[in-house]
Amino acid sequence: MDERRLDLNDKPRKQGPVLYWMSREQRAFDNWGLLAAAAEAREMRAPLYVVFALAPSFLGATWRQYDFLLRGLRETERQLRDRRIPLLIRTGEPPDSVGALARELSAGSVFTDFDPLRPKTAWRKALAASLPVRLTEVDGHNIVPCRVASQKREYAARTLRPKLHSLLPERLTDIPALDTHPFPPDDFPAPQDFDALERRITADPSVSPVREFPPGYSAGMERLRTFLEEKLDRYPEDRNDPCRDALSGLSPYLHFGQISAQRVAFEASRTVSPGAGAFLEELIVRRELADNFCLHAPSYDTPDAWPDWGRKTLERHSGDHREYIYPKETLEAAETHDPLWNAAQREMTERGKMHGWLRMYWVKKLLEWTETPEEALALAIAMNDRYELDGRDPNGYAGIAWGLAGLHDRPWGERPVFGLVRTMTFDGAKRKFDLRRYLESASRNKRSK
Ligand SMILES: Cc1cc2nc3c(=O)[nH]c(=O)nc-3n(C[C@H](O)[C@H](O)[C@H](O)COP(=O)(O)OP(=O)(O)OC[C@H]3O[C@@H](n4cnc5c(N)ncnc54)[C@H](O)[C@@H]3O)c2cc1C
């Protein structure tokens, strides 16, 4: 557990209630940060409080994402209350609202989650400076804690993989249960009024919640169970075929921390299946590589973070003729000449999650259909973060940089516009899966909306 922790200031730990600022890991169970805070509170014989700081806006999140988050927190609140731990929600700028609550409670120490994204890092830094007591960050997201796996930016899965694999055996374990807290507050707060809170959210309501992904811990764990029983065996052969429904669909739950990646990996590793290896490669190596990227390349959402060879080759091809150029409105409305891209785009805008293989195709077409790679990048991030339930995630920033500029990839044969960056084509898609079947099912989904 100690290796997951990093003290963010050198202020003292004092006697008093312990406050856990839940941020990236929005769950009661399998949560290392919460377990660390609970252990400290038991040692201090003091109450444990959990706070979630709801920012008025966050990286363009819409009602779709706020709804998923808040409905997940409703369940988390009940589960914590059952264990005599109150969950409080505070609105406003997170470092201010968490700092104010810590002072109000006379908290003796504060714990929070590791997250490599810039705004979250800035929040933690501001809170660490303003608190009179210790602020400790805990990595509850990565199975091998990100700062332990590697102290530098890794350039490909092949450089991180052996490090992770050598560190995994002691870490890919079960996670202790969260016990009922023995020292609850005497004046246990009334349950959070989520309905009132929701009425105050001002996020863009035009991007609506989606039916296919009911939020929360229980729904996420149920999805995991179904995936392991019904799909894991066929994951290696079928995962790149959008007609075959072989993916786990867990990314929204993992993104909001409603379930733990370590729990998912532990259960998958105990399942005797020919698919376990391929699934764990994505869930552990690819996912943890994305956190490594965002931690060590803080400009992860700009071309500055692209590999040198990718940036240079795109520059050399910046004057190449582009057959189609589309404005944002046409792209957003899925009205290009390419029916596959349009169907993928609608999967994202209407259903909140695009298939993994299509995401690669989708982003590469943006490079072909915009004036510059910078424009493609800005559009890809804006649409991914606006519509995907799992958007605003290191996986997204890494995936987009992979598609546009060869991050974590290698140079391929030289092509117009792409230079040495790997291309993907409509004809290639036709060879890979039954395109007609996919388009038919996409148009059925559209009609049934
Ligand atoms: C352009 C582009 C944008 C992307 N945007 C996002 C995003 O916003 N959020 C997001 O979580 N993922 C993103 N990805 C990565 C990947 O496509 C999704 O994680 C995956 O499709 C999620 O669906 P799933 O949970 O059913 O995947 P599964 O195949 O069932 O995988 C299980 C888990 O492994 C992890 N994983 C799988 N593939 C990758 C990958 N290539 N890189 C990192 N982790 C991976 C995810 O946590 C995923 O939930 C993006 C990829 C690309 C190319």
PDBQT file of the ligand as one rigid body, heavy atoms in Angstrom, charges set to zero:
ROOT
HETATM    1  C1  LIG A 501      -9.082   7.928 -31.127  1.00  0.00    +0.000 C 
HETATM    2  C2  LIG A 501      -9.236   7.131 -29.863  1.00  0.00    +0.000 A 
HETATM    3  C3  LIG A 501      -9.916   7.686 -28.798  1.00  0.00    +0.000 A 
HETATM    4  C4  LIG A 501     -10.063   6.969 -27.620  1.00  0.00    +0.000 A 
HETATM    5  N1  LIG A 501     -10.718   7.557 -26.583  1.00  0.00    +0.000 NA
HETATM    6  C5  LIG A 501     -10.843   6.908 -25.393  1.00  0.00    +0.000 A 
HETATM    7  C6  LIG A 501     -11.457   7.542 -24.286  1.00  0.00    +0.000 A 
HETATM    8  O1  LIG A 501     -11.866   8.705 -24.361  1.00  0.00    +0.000 OA
HETATM    9  N2  LIG A 501     -11.560   6.830 -23.125  1.00  0.00    +0.000 N 
HETATM   10  C7  LIG A 501     -11.108   5.548 -23.023  1.00  0.00    +0.000 A 
HETATM   11  O2  LIG A 501     -11.240   4.946 -21.953  1.00  0.00    +0.000 OA
HETATM   12  N3  LIG A 501     -10.489   4.939 -24.043  1.00  0.00    +0.000 NA
HETATM   13  C8  LIG A 501     -10.342   5.575 -25.236  1.00  0.00    +0.000 A 
HETATM   14  N4  LIG A 501      -9.709   4.955 -26.282  1.00  0.00    +0.000 N 
HETATM   15  C9  LIG A 501      -9.116   3.627 -26.084  1.00  0.00    +0.000 C 
HETATM   16  C10 LIG A 501     -10.052   2.422 -26.413  1.00  0.00    +0.000 C 
HETATM   17  O3  LIG A 501     -10.576   2.565 -27.702  1.00  0.00    +0.000 OA
HETATM   18  C11 LIG A 501     -11.180   2.300 -25.398  1.00  0.00    +0.000 C 
HETATM   19  O4  LIG A 501     -10.626   2.211 -24.099  1.00  0.00    +0.000 OA
HETATM   20  C12 LIG A 501     -12.038   1.063 -25.611  1.00  0.00    +0.000 C 
HETATM   21  O5  LIG A 501     -12.594   1.075 -26.886  1.00  0.00    +0.000 OA
HETATM   22  C13 LIG A 501     -13.120   1.064 -24.551  1.00  0.00    +0.000 C 
HETATM   23  O6  LIG A 501     -14.085   0.080 -24.776  1.00  0.00    +0.000 OA
HETATM   24  P1  LIG A 501     -14.157  -1.241 -23.896  1.00  0.00    +0.000 P 
HETATM   25  O7  LIG A 501     -14.111  -0.921 -22.451  1.00  0.00    +0.000 OA
HETATM   26  O8  LIG A 501     -15.334  -2.011 -24.379  1.00  0.00    +0.000 OA
HETATM   27  O9  LIG A 501     -12.802  -1.913 -24.331  1.00  0.00    +0.000 OA
HETATM   28  P2  LIG A 501     -12.169  -3.359 -24.095  1.00  0.00    +0.000 P 
HETATM   29  O10 LIG A 501     -11.536  -3.750 -25.369  1.00  0.00    +0.000 OA
HETATM   30  O11 LIG A 501     -13.131  -4.285 -23.484  1.00  0.00    +0.000 OA
HETATM   31  O12 LIG A 501     -10.955  -3.066 -23.109  1.00  0.00    +0.000 OA
HETATM   32  C14 LIG A 501     -11.068  -3.101 -21.680  1.00  0.00    +0.000 C 
HETATM   33  C15 LIG A 501     -10.376  -1.885 -21.119  1.00  0.00    +0.000 C 
HETATM   34  O13 LIG A 501      -8.994  -1.860 -21.523  1.00  0.00    +0.000 OA
HETATM   35  C16 LIG A 501      -8.601  -0.506 -21.721  1.00  0.00    +0.000 C 
HETATM   36  N5  LIG A 501      -8.234  -0.306 -23.119  1.00  0.00    +0.000 N 
HETATM   37  C17 LIG A 501      -8.673  -0.964 -24.208  1.00  0.00    +0.000 A 
HETATM   38  N6  LIG A 501      -8.089  -0.494 -25.328  1.00  0.00    +0.000 NA
HETATM   39  C18 LIG A 501      -7.278   0.498 -24.930  1.00  0.00    +0.000 A 
HETATM   40  C19 LIG A 501      -6.400   1.377 -25.620  1.00  0.00    +0.000 A 
HETATM   41  N7  LIG A 501      -6.220   1.314 -26.929  1.00  0.00    +0.000 N 
HETATM   42  N8  LIG A 501      -5.709   2.294 -24.913  1.00  0.00    +0.000 NA
HETATM   43  C20 LIG A 501      -5.846   2.371 -23.564  1.00  0.00    +0.000 A 
HETATM   44  N9  LIG A 501      -6.660   1.552 -22.859  1.00  0.00    +0.000 NA
HETATM   45  C21 LIG A 501      -7.368   0.643 -23.533  1.00  0.00    +0.000 A 
HETATM   46  C22 LIG A 501      -9.794   0.368 -21.386  1.00  0.00    +0.000 C 
HETATM   47  O14 LIG A 501      -9.698   0.767 -20.038  1.00  0.00    +0.000 OA
HETATM   48  C23 LIG A 501     -10.960  -0.576 -21.604  1.00  0.00    +0.000 C 
HETATM   49  O15 LIG A 501     -12.119  -0.207 -20.883  1.00  0.00    +0.000 OA
HETATM   50  C24 LIG A 501      -9.537   5.664 -27.487  1.00  0.00    +0.000 A 
HETATM   51  C25 LIG A 501      -8.844   5.115 -28.572  1.00  0.00    +0.000 A 
HETATM   52  C26 LIG A 501      -8.701   5.837 -29.750  1.00  0.00    +0.000 A 
HETATM   53  C27 LIG A 501      -7.953   5.241 -30.893  1.00  0.00    +0.000 C 
ENDROOT
TORSDOF 0
